[in-house]
Amino acid sequence: MNPVLSLLETRVLGVLSEKQHTVADSYPLTLNSLVSGCNQKNSRDPVMEATDTEVQAAIDRLKTLSLVVESSGGRVMRYAQNTGKVLAIPPQSVALLATLFLRGSQTAGELRINSDRLHKFGDILAVEGFLNELAERAGGALVRELARQPGARETRWAHLLSGEPAFAAAPATNAPVTEASVSGSELAAMKARIDALEATVARLCRELGIS
């Protein structure tokens, strides 16, 4: 069974995977570098303002799942991702998952462009091949091709490590979505997102002195 991760936990894994390729000289990363990577304003969706404490808590949970490994380098602890080994997937698939962790749902074409620094795919067919492998993985699907949105030319893909995307099983008709038509995993994913938003609002209110 695949682990169920929070938005911040997937962001941490995405940052570690990205920086492993883009700043190899300073990898594994320190906590400060990880926080900066999680809170980048570019190449991130959604943009975050995670605190050191929040990122450390995410790291600690990922360590219990063996998705992050800790090492001592100099005077501070450093962290590396272990996604490929734990999920038993190749580097190409790790690159695609990391890109989804960092930027949210994307088309195969967008994934090819946005994952270029992590792995250079020869063409979109190669990207789609690895996406299909992730979707049909024997140990449990890790990605899902979403229903084509009205007016869209291509379908988008989303990862499933934070539960089912709320819009993954959108009905083909214009019938309203009711509670009965939403699965338990979808409700759990939506609740997790709402809880995360409420926690962020509460923290901002405290910082601004708003009761």
N, C-alpha and C positions, 0 to 999 in steps of 0.2 A: 504494500500500500504506500502511495506517495505521501510525503509529509505535507501538512497544510501550513503555509507560511503567511505571515502578515506582509503588508505592503513594504514596511521598512526592512523586514528580513530579506525579501526578494531584492530590494534595492541594494542592500549590503552585498549580497552575492553577485549582483550585476556589476557593482563598482569593482569588486575584487577581480572579477573576470576581465573587465575592461582594462584596469590598470596593470594587470599582469602582462598585457601586450603593449600598452601605450607608454608605461613608465617602468619598464622591466628593471631598471637599475635601483629603484626604490621599493621594489616588491620583494617580500610581503609588506603590507601596509601597516602603519601605526594607526592608533585610534584617531588621532587628529587628521591624518590623511583620509581615512575612511569617512569621517564626518564631512570633510570638505567635498569629497566625491559624491556623497549622498545629497548634499545641498547645492550642487552645481545648478546654475540657472540655465545653462545650455545643454542640449542633448538629454534632457530629463522630462518625463511626463508621468505623473504630475511633479511640479517643483515642490521641494520639501524644505522645512526648516527644523530638522531633527537636532536634538541636543546631544551632547557627549553621553549623558546618562542613558538616553533612549537608544543610541547606537550601540553602546556597550551591552545593554540588555538584549538587543537583537543578536549581537555577536555571541553572547553566552548561550542563548537558546540554540543558535546554529551549531555551536560547539557540541551540545548534547546530541545533536543529530549527525555529528561528524561531517557536516557540510562546510564547516570552517575549522581549520587547524591553527593552533597557536604556537609561536616560536619566540624565543628570547633573542633579540638582536640589539646589542649595545645596552642602553639603560631603559629601554621601553619594550613592551610586548609588541609583536607583529603578527599579522593575521593573513592567512591564505585560504583560497576557496578550494573545496574538494568535491565540487559538483559532479564532475564526470565519473569519478570513482564510485561515489555513493549511489548515483542514479544509473550507473552502468551505461553511459552514453559517450559517443566519440566527441572530440574537440569541436567538430563542426556543429554538432547539436548544442553543445555548451555555449558556443558563440551566439546561436540563434536564441536560446533561452535567455542569455544575459541581455541581449538587445531588447527582448520583450520585457524583461524585468525593468530596464532603464527607461523605455519609451512607450510602454503600453502596447495595445494591439496595433498591428501593421500589416500591410499587404506583403506578399512575397517579394515584390520589387523593392519596397521600402526596406525590408529586412536585408536584402542583398546589399543595398547601399549603406545602411546604417551599421551593419556588422563588418564592414570592409576592413576595419583596423584589427578586428579579432580573428577573422578568417576571410580570405578572398575566394568567393564562390565564382566558378566559371560562368554561370548563367543562372537565370531564374529557375530553370528546370532542376538544377542541382539543389537550390534552396527548397523547392517544393518537394524534392525527393526526401530530404532530411526532415522536413516538416511532417510529411506523411508517415515517416518512420516513428517520429515522436508521438503522432496521433494514434498510431496502431501498436504502440509499445506493449509487449506482453505483460510487463509489470504494472501497467496502468498508463493511460494516456497522459502526456505532459503538455500537449497543446490541443487546441480545438479551432477548426475553421468556422468562423462565424457566419451567420446568415447574411447574405448580401443586403446592404442597406439601400433604401430607395434612392435612385440617382447615382449610385456608386457603380464604377466600371469593374472593380475587382473586389474580391472578398478579402477580409482581414483575418488575421490569426491572433489568438490570445493564448497565454500560458494558463495552466490549470493548477499551479501550485498554491494559489490563494483561493481555491474553490472554483466552481463554475462561473464564468463571466455572466453577469445579470442579463446580457442581451444575446447570449450564445444560442438560446433556443427560442428566439423571437418567432411568433407565428407568422406563416406566410401570408395570411389574410390580415385585414385591419381589425380583427376581433380584439376587444380589450383584454389585457393581461390581468387575470385575477389571481388571488392567493392560491387557488386550487391548481392553477396552471404553472406555478413556480415550484421547482423542486426544493427539497430541504437544503441541499448543498448551495443552491442559488440564494435562498434566504439567508443562510449562514454567511455567505460571501458578502451580501449586501449589508448585513448587520455589522460585520467586521469593518467594512468601509465607513459606515455611519459612526461606529464607536471611535475609529481613528480620527475622523473629522471632529467629533465632539471633544476628544482629548486635545486636539490641536487648538480648537477654539478656547477651551478652558485654560490652556497654558498661556495663550496670547492675552486673555483677559487678566490673568494673574500678573503677567509682565507689565501690562498697561495700567494695573490698579483698578480695573473695572470689576465691580461686584456683580 
